[in-house]
Amino acid sequence: METPDFGIPLRLADRMSMAEQHEYLRTRLSRRRTLVTAGAVASGLLTGCSGSGSGSGSGGTTATRDPSPTTSKTPGSFITPFGRHLAFGTDPKTQMRISWQVPLAVRKPYIRVGTRPDDLGRKVEAELRDLHTPELKGVRAAVDQFYLHAALDGLRPGTTYYYGVGHEGFDPASPDHRSTITSFRTAPAGPPGRFVFTAFGDQGVGEEAALNDRLLLRQNPAFHLHAGDICYADPTGKGKESDVFDAGQWDRFLKQTEPVARSVPWMVTTGNHDMEAWYSPDGYGGQLARFSLPDSGFDARTAPGVYAFTYGNVGVVALDANDVSYEIPANFGYTEGRQTKWLDKKLGELRAAKAVDFIVACFHHCAYSTSTHASDGGVRAEWLPLFARHEVDLVINGHNHVYERTDAVKNGEVGRPVPVGGTTDPRRDGIVYVTAGGGGKELYGFPDGVKESYEGNTADHESVATFRWTKSQDTKAESVEWSRVRYRGFSFLSVEAESGAAPKLKVSALASSGERIDHFEVRRGA
């Protein structure tokens, strides 16, 4: 069976990389209409290129060049911004990136910011990144989307700032729009004593996804980690039929997320459902248009989900596991090993930093899980040796739509059992891996006969028959002892970091009911 008109025949898509799919779509669709792609990417604002030549690496984000979209004839006073979402710059103490969307092109977009809601004297010009998604006959209408981004630098650490977004005809400081003003807080200059961050993956759009947003906001997090598969505009997630994705799903997602992401930095990374072949050879042109994320020494123009930042005593590394996944190889090896080299260097820098007690790695595909997708051998082969060498303290994944947590894993085996309420030291015991894939999308299960086991419902510990993906895209059976906590329900992580003489990470998993389903502590020197 083939995809609808303008689609990629499945017999071809099975063998195509993302770059090959992009070229196929671009060539075929341009015969029928003028090609329009991500405005910021095309204009070189993000890629530094001025045409359709190759970017750095085999899968560089490039696009054909198009003129900027004409401004809408609709008066600016009738165009209301939506979908505000924050992200840190490279230094969370002094930098914040503010992004939002407008339904039509506007003139002179900007942000107002100040330290009081009644004094937004600083005005910063915003950058437009537009996307055009063409009609796919019988599947979707053409979609135009307009994303705006403002970079705030030179902020004061540990300070609450108020801001409003606007454009010609829509001033957030005016009496009519003052209700749109909201706030954020920069990271503290020194050790914060304690702070909380939250995490999940595989969110999508729907009642459970919105409920998780509301619940995590009650935790008052300093930031949120999103472990990929953000909105599911591409429902297949195989890197094979990305041409039929629903771009309008992003509008619905950003509206859903705005109540929390407008004040909590929403630090996303890239899942398999986030590859969208139409916009760029690596499938990330859409993500580049919609999010502004830290540029941490890796090439953010070609891998927007790869970055690092430090907040308080915690260093966070976000990775793009599509680059190393054996299961879904559409982007396998697209950085030609550069991401792994960057990871080694970045982990070394973080571990050597005196202010950093803990290192947390966040990415999509699971290193250790027994649920539907199980474990990805590519992740294990490429990154786990680096995690061990640099004593990473906690790894957060998504991909499997469940909550599952390992014991401390060392050299592929249980280094130390970590029951609910337990404590572990990564230097001695190994690393705890958490699958936090209950962000809101339809749930998965566990292998037949395997019981759930979580706080208040602990089952006898047992071996689990599961598998891992191999480089040949086959599965290899394995019987594992490391699966300690399993919960089939919507949930998210809440991590409380404490600094001082005895630093610790107090990790809790909360169900959508608010009930705690797991907790443990990571201590260095425990």
N, C-alpha and C positions, 0 to 999 in steps of 0.2 A: 504494500500500500504506500502511496506517495503523499506528501504534504499537499495542501491546496495550491492554487495558482500562485506563482512567485515563490513557492517554497523550495526547499532542497529535497530531492528524492531521498528517501530513507536509505536506499542501497548505496547512495553516495555519502550521506551524512555519517553513516557508520564508520567510514574510513577517513573522514575529514577532520583536520585540526580546526581550532577556532579561526585561525588566520585564513585557511582555505575556504571555510564557510563564508567569512566576511567578503573575500574576493568574489566568490560565486554570486552572493546576493548583490553586491555592488555592481558587478558587471551586468547581471540579468535585469535588475530593476532599472538601471540607468538607461536601458534601451526604451523603456516605456515612459519615463518622466525624468526631470532634472533631479539629480541626486543632491539631497540636503542632509547633512549629518551634524554631529555635535559642533555648535558654533565655536565654542572656546577651543576645542581640539583642532578644528579646521583652521582657525585663524592663527594658530601657533601660540596662543596664550598659555597653553599647558604643555604642548609638546615641543615648542621651539621650531616646528617645521612649517613650511609655507606651501606644501603641496601634498601629493599622495605618495611620496617616497617612503622608504622603510624607516622605521624608528630604530632605536638601539635594541639589540637582541633580535631574536627570531620572531617575536610577537609584539613589537613595539606598537603603541597606540598611535595610529595615524588615521587621517581621513582626507578625502578630497576637499578642496577649499571652496567655500561658498561665501557670498556677501552676507553681511549681518542682516537679520530680519528687519523689515520695516516696522516702525513703531505703530501700535494700534491707533485707530482713529477714535476709539472710545476715550472720553475724558478720563484723566488719571484719577479723578475723585470717585469714579465709579468702579475702580479696580482695587480690590482688597487683597493684600498679601496673605499668604497662608503657608503652612508647613515649615515654620521656623525650626531649625535644629542647629545645635551648637557642636563644636569640636575644639579641642585644644589645638594650639599651635605646637611647635616643637618644645617650647618652654611653657608649661601650664601656669607658671607664676606670673608671666607677663604677656601671654598671647592667648587670644581667643578668636575662633573663626565662626562667623554667624552666616547661616545660609537660609534661604527661603525661596518661595515660589510665587509667581503671579500667573493668573490665567491668560493674560494677554501681554504683549510687549509694552513696556512703559518707558517714559523719558526720565533720565537723570535719577536712577535708583540710588539710595543712600541709607545709611544707618545713623541715628542720633544716639549718643551715649554720654552718660555722666554718673556721678556718684550719688545723685539724688534724683528721684523720679520727676521733680519739678524743675530740674536744671540739666537738660540734655544739650549742653552747649557744644560738645564736640560732634562734628559731622564728618562722616567718612564715606567716600564714594564707593559704590558697589560695582562688581563685575558681573556682566551677563554671560551665562553659558546656556545656549539654547539647543534643543534637540528637535529634530523632525523625524517622526517614524512614519513611513509611507503606508498607504492602504495595502492591505492584504486581502484580496478579493474573497468574499465569503467568510472571512475570519474577523477582520477589524477595519475600522475607518482610519484615515490618516490622523495622526496626533501631533500637535505642536506643543512643546513645553518650554517654559522659561524659568530658569533658575538663577538666583542672584546670590552673590557671595561678597562679604566684607571681611577684611583682615584687620583685627585690632591688635596693635603692638604697643609696647611701652606702657603696659598697664602696671598698676601697683600690686604686689603680692598680697594675698590675704584680704582682698578688698571686694566688697559687693558693688557691682556696677548695674545701672539701669539702662535699658536700651529700647528703642523702637525702630522699626524698619519702615521705609517710605519711598516715595518717588514724587515726581512733579504732579501736584494735585492731591497728594495724600501725605500729609505731614503728621507723624505720630505724636508730635508735641501739641497739636491743635486740640481744642476742647472736644471736638467730635471724635477724635481717635486716641485720646489719652488712655482709654481703657486697654489699648493694645500694648502698653508699656509693660515690660517684664524685666527680670534681672538674672544675673549669674554671679558667681564668686570665683575669683582666681585662687590658685593654690597658694598655701602659706609659704613664706620665705624660709622658715626653718621647720624642724620636726613638728607635726601637728598634734602630737600626743596620740590622738586616735581619729580615724575617719572611716567611712564605709564606702565601698563601691559595690555595684551589682553587675550581674552578667546573665545572659542567656543567648541562645541561637535559635534559628528556625522559627521566626515570628509570624510573618504573613499578616493578613488583614482579617479581623473578625472579633467576635465577642471575647474569646479567651485571650487573644493578643492584647486587646485594649484593657482587659482586667489586669493582666500582668503589668502593664504600664502603670496603672493606678496603684497597684500594690507596691511596686518597687519605689515609686515616688514617696511613699510613706517611710521608707528607710532613710530618706534624706541623703541620697548618695552624692558623693563628690563627682562621680562620673559613672557611666554605664558602658560595659563592654558587650558588643553584639558580635557573636561568633559566626556570622555569615548566614546565608539564605535569608535575606533581609525582608523582602516583600512578596516574593514568588510571582513576579511579573512573567517570568519564564516558568511555566508549570512542569516542564519535563526534567530539567536539571541535568541532562545528559550531555550537554554541549553538542547536541545533534539537531534540535529543532528550535533553536533560539530565535529564528526568524518569525515564529508565530506568537511571540510573547505579547502580553497586553501592557503597553506602556502606561495606560491609564491607571493601572494598579499602583503605580508609584504615587500618583496624586492622592489616592485613597489612603495609602500607607502614611504619607507625610501629614495628612490631616489627622489621622488616628494618633500619630506619635507626638504631634506638636505639644499637647498639654504637659508632657514630661521633658521632651527634647529641647524645648525653648529655654529651659533653665538648667538642665543637666547635660553636660557634654556627652554626646551619643557617639561613642567610638566604635565604628563598624570595621569589620574586615570582610573578606570575600568568600562566599560559598559557591558551590556548583550551580545553584539556581541564579546566581548573580552575573553569570557570563551571558552577554547579549550580543550575538554575532553581528548584528546590523551595523553597529556604531563604529567598530574598530576591529583590527585583526585579532587582538587578544580578548575581545568581548567586554572591555572595561571602559569604553568611551562613555557609556551611560553613567557609570559610577563616578567618573571624573567630572561629569556635568552636574551631578546631584550632591556631591559631598566635597568638602574641603577638609583634608586630614593632614596631620603633621608630615613635614618633609624632613626625615630623620637620617639623611645620608644615603638612603637607597633612592632609586629613580622613581619618584612618586608619579611621574608622567606615564609610566608604563605599568606600574604596580601600585595602584592607589591604596590597596589594603595592607601594605607593608610599611610599618613605621614603629617607632618606639617613643615613649615619654616617661618621665619620672614625676610622680606625685607623692610628696612626703617621703616616706622611707620605702616606697614600692616602685620598682621599675617594671614597666609593662612593655611587652613586645608583641605586636600584632603581625601575623603572617598570612600569606596566601598559599594555602595547601593545594590549590588546583595545580600548582607548579610541580608538586611531587607525588600527586595521587596516582596510585596504580589502578584504582577502581574506575575513575572517570578521567580518561587521558586526553581530553580535548585540548587542554593547555599544559600537558605534561612537558616539563623541561623548557618552558617558554622563556625563562630568565637565563637559560644556559648555565645554571649553577651559581649565578651571581647572588640570588637571594640567600642561599645557604652560606656563602662566604660572608655576606653582610651579617647574617645571624650570628655566626661565630665571632665576628669582630664586635658586634653590639653586645652580646652576652658577656664577653670579656670586659668591655668597658663598664657595664653595669655592675658586674661582680667586683670590680676594682674600686668602684665609687664608694667612698666612706659613708655617704649619706644613705646609701641603699642597703636595706636589710634583706628585702625579699624581691625575687624576680618572678613575675607571672607571665606566662606565654598564653596567647589566645589565638586560636585559628579554628577552621571549620571541621575538616575531616578528622575522624577519631584515631588516636594512637592506640587506645584500648577501649573496646566496647564489645558487648555480646549481642546487641540489638540488631535490627534489620540490615544495616550496612556493615556491621561488625567493625573490624580494625583494618586500617589501611597500611599495608606493608611498606609503601613508599614513604609515608610519614615516619615510620619506625626506622627505616634504613637511613634516611637523610638527616633527621633532626634529633632523634633520641640520643645518639652519642654526644651531640653538642649539649643537650639538656643535662646529661650526666656530668660532663666535663666541667660545666660552669655552675653546677649545683642549682638548677632552676627549682623553685620552691612549689609551684603549683601550675598545672596545665589545664586550660579550659577549652573544651571543644563543643561542637554542636553536631549537626548531620543526622544523628539518630534522635528521633523525636521522643525521648524519654529522659529521665534522670538516672544516671548510673555513675557510681564512684568506685574507684579501685582502692585496694590497700596501697601502701607505699611500694612502688615497683622499682626493683634494682636488677639490672642485667636481665630484664625480661621476665623475672620471677618475683614473687612476694619477698620484699626485703624486710618488711615488718607488717603484721596485721594491724589495721587501723579500724577498729569497730566504731559504731556510732558513739560519739563522745570521746574518741581516742585522741592521742597526741602523737606527732611524728616529727623527726628531725631529718630533713633531706640530706644533710651531710653524712648521716649514718645509715639511714633507712632506705633512701630512694625517694621517688617522686610520686605524689598522688595525682591521678588524672581524673578529671570530672567531665562527664558528658552532660551538658546543660541544654539539651535540645528540646525542652518543653516550653518554648517561648510563646506558642500559640497555634502552630500549625497542627494538622491532624496527627494524632499520636500513633506511635509504633508499639511493638510489644517485645517480648523476650523469647528465647528459644522454647520450643514445646517442653512442657514439664518443669521449666525453671520458675521458681517462685519469686515474687517480689519480696524485698527485704528492706525495711526502712524503719525509722524511729517510730516506736509504738506498734510495729508489726514486723519484728525481726524474725527471720526464718533461720533454721540451722544452716551454717555455712556449708556450701557444697561446690563441687567442681561443675563447671559449665561447659557443655559441648558447643563450640562456636567455630569461627573461621577467620582468616585474614586474607586480604587481597594480595596477589603476587604480581610481579612485573609483567607477566604474560597475560594479565587480566583474568586469570583463573582464581579460584578460591582454594585455600588449603585449610583443612580441618585442624583444629587445635582444642585441647581440653585445658581449661584455665582455672586457676585458683584465685586470681586477683580480683574478681568481681565481688565487691563487698556489699554495696548498697544498690538496690534496684527499685525504681518507682515509676509506674506507668501513669503519669498524670502531668498536667500543666504545672510548671514550676519555674523558679529562678534562683540564682545564687545571690547571697548577701554576704560580703566579706568585710569584716571589721579588722583594720590594721592598727596595731599598737606599736609605738616606738618607745624608746627608753632603754633601761638597763636590761630588760628581758623582753625584746620585741617578739610579737606573735601575730599570726593571721588566724582569726577566729572565723571559720568558714561554716556557713549555714545554708541549707537549701529549704526554701519555703514553697509550699503548695499554693495553688490559686485560692484555696480556702483561707490562707494565712497561717495554716498549721505548719510547724517545722517538721521536716521529714528526714533531716540529717544534720549533723554538726560534728566538726572535728577541729583540732588546732594544729597549726604548723609553727614549730618553734625552732629556732637555730640555737643549738646548745641545750636542747631539752634533755 
